[in-house]
Amino acid sequence: MTIKEIRTKNKANIPAAVRGVVTAMDVVRIYVQDETGAIGVIRAAVFQPVAPGDYVEIKGTTTGQGAGLGLNGLSLTKTGIAALPATKTFTGEQLDASESQHQRVRVTGTVHEVGVSSGMLVLQVQSGSASFIAMWPGYQPHSETRVLAPRMDLMDADVELVGAAVPQFSQAGYRNGFRLIMASADPEDLKVLKNGSPDIFTRPLRTLESFRGMTSHQNQRHLIKGVVTYWSDAGWFHLQDETGTARVNNADFMPQQIGWLYRSDRSEPQLSPGDIVEVVGMPEVKSTGSISFTRCEWRQTGHAEPPPFLAASASAIIKGGYDGRPVSVTGRVVDVDISTDYQGFAVHTFWMQSEGVDFSAIVQMRRKAKAPVKVGDYAHMTGVVTTAPNVVGRTPFRINLNDMESIHSLPPPPAWRSAKVIRWVLVGAAVLGFGVMWIFVLRRQVAQQTAQLRKNAFQLQEQLDQEKELSEMKSRFVFTVSHEFRNPLAIIMSCSDVLQRAKGKLTPEEHERQISGIQLNVRRMADMMEEVLLLGRAEAGRLPCNPEPVNMQSFCQRLVDQIRSVSDARCPIELCVEKTLPNLMLDTSMLHHILGNLISNAVKYSPPGLCVDVNVCLDDIGVCFTIHDQGMGVPTMDRPRIFEPFHRGSNVGETAGTGLGLAIAERCARAHGGSITCESDPGDGTTFCVHLPATIATTKPSLAPS
């Protein structure tokens, strides 16, 4: 069939054969185009190496429908070499909407981020209002050439790209953009129209006022400078210069998934009010007139006194002109709520009322704290105003408080206690009588219903958060398993292919080496599945704790020797067990998972030759294990999620791993009635402390597990 005939049928599971020229390829698909169209061919059963320009015949069965229609390849035959098809020029918006159907296209845009994945250069490109990922050069099987570091000279460069436009879909199956797979490293496939710069801060400085009235979408990022008025550990903040205010965040960068590598020097330091910063980001003017910058990097250039807080009333703020301004406001506390957002930050929300205006105030912290005010208090607060509807939510504006000291209770205003007010209340009570009582009953009912509605809304939000977390975990699981299984399966297939093709021609040593390769990678896949099953039992609460007498010196020494042997003595391991430590009642299986994963991680993520310290002692709870390394450390933004399954730190680079070790260790410690804590600074090493309840054994231990 022609590709057009396959698309006209638009059905899955139809046997088909196509002939065409290879335009690009990645680790999953080969992209083929004939005179009538283009299609993506899943290469799971196709092992022949191909290159752009190969003319091929592929047999297989159709899969998917519509823009997602493709071909499951079963066999591939090269029949010659052909010129690559001519390209048609599209805008990013056209390809983002519906025009990307695997065909070879030409598109222009601006590079906002660079990275490396699977030996390919990864570019995040903005083209008009569309943002897409471009992979360059194409994946070359069996090639020794790989991209090892991002090309920083492409940062903020205007480029013209040529490649296969591949439609992308969400987990729910909805179309959500496209990805550009480029054929080769040919300069014609990546043409620089306007040079970028590795130093993103070398560009003209603009004032915030200069962005007023901007209506069209701009690809370019701009440099602004101002003083910080509010900072959140979640990575967003407010600043102001002499001409206006703006909200800054690092959102809309390349999605951080397992397998992607990023610039380790991307500038996003923590800040505090009063810091003078330079920011590079993409501006957007909201419908309210407020300015927001996304896809930002920043650096601190100095410090000054933070701008003063302007006394303002709620009625004045609601009229406008205060967005991003530091203000001081008073009002009555209607409700206090403490919740956890999707990043793990504790959000303390104070629902306020003043002059008949409802508004909110928040304190975003890493841990929950006691609120300094309670419902019914009259409170004074100092913070920065946000009026953007998609940020604030249910109230017309929000006050962002830097800390709990920014809000405190006040005595009721004098007007509440004046004789005139008291006299009015008494007269009104005497005249209205039962009417007041009836109103009180109605208000009580309304309050109860309102509280119930708020409770229902909060429960619904919690359910949505849980669904989102479950969806993200499922995505990470699928990506990790497919990624980690791909290499062992490829090696197994390669070894078996060698045994089949060279049957009777291999020396005994070569034959044994191929068999060992198959067995080693089968064990590798089995070990990973065992980890997944163990994590599943732990999550289901079916991980029993069976304490038995353990000699800690002997147990830990055997475990350290095993790890030292498996890692080829990559790092020296210093073991120190308290001399007076008696035999303890512990579950040796769980202890093996806990200490084995922590010590192995310490060795894996430490530079070769640097010492890993392991200390064991008694404490008030039972037994305490401390594992300290001198490795790369855990980034601050990753620390709240290090015990989540399949989550890996953003600084691990190309170090292999599944993201299961810490999750299994934490579940085992919890099943044992204990806990694990982590202290780390990026670049200064990491310390894990494990506390397990344990009693002194009354019988001698059996032999330590091997």
Buried (B, 14 or more C-beta within 10 A) or exposed (E): BBBEEBBEBEEBEBEBBBBBBBBBBBBBBBBBBBEBBBBBBBBEEBEBEBBBBBBBBBBBBBBBEEBBBBBBBBEBEBEEEBEBBEBEEBBBEBBBEEBBBBBBBBBBBBBBBBBBBBBBBBBBBBBBEBBBBBBBBBBBEEEEEEBEEBBBEBBBBBBBBBBBBBBBBEEEEEBEBBBBBBBBBBEEBBBBEEEBBBEBBEBEEBBBEEBEEEEEEBBEBBBBBBBBBBBBBBBBBBBBBEBBBBBBBBEBBBEEBBEBBBBEEEBBEEBEBBBBBBBBBBBBBBEEEBBBBBBBBBBBEEBEEBBEBBEBBBEBBBEEEBBBBBBBBBBBBBBBBBBEEEEBBBBBBBBBBBEEBBBBBBBBBEEEEEBBBEEEBBBBBBBBBBBBEEBBEEBBBBBBBBEBEBBEEEEEEEEEEEEEEEEEEEEEEEEEEEEBEEEEEEEEEEEEEEEEEEEEEEEEEEEEBEEEEEEBBEBBBEBBBEBBBBEBBBBBEBBBEBBEEEEEEBEEEEBEEBEEBBEEBBEBBEEBEEBBEBBEEBEEEEBEEEBBBBBBBBBBBBBBEBBBEEBEEBBEBEBEBBEEBEBBBBBBBBBBBBBBBBBBBBBBBBEEEBEBBBBBBBEEEBBBBBBBBBBBBBBBBBBBBBBBBBBBBBBBEEEEBBBBBBBBBBBBBBBBEBBBEBBBEBEEBBBBBBBBBBEEBEEEBEEBEE
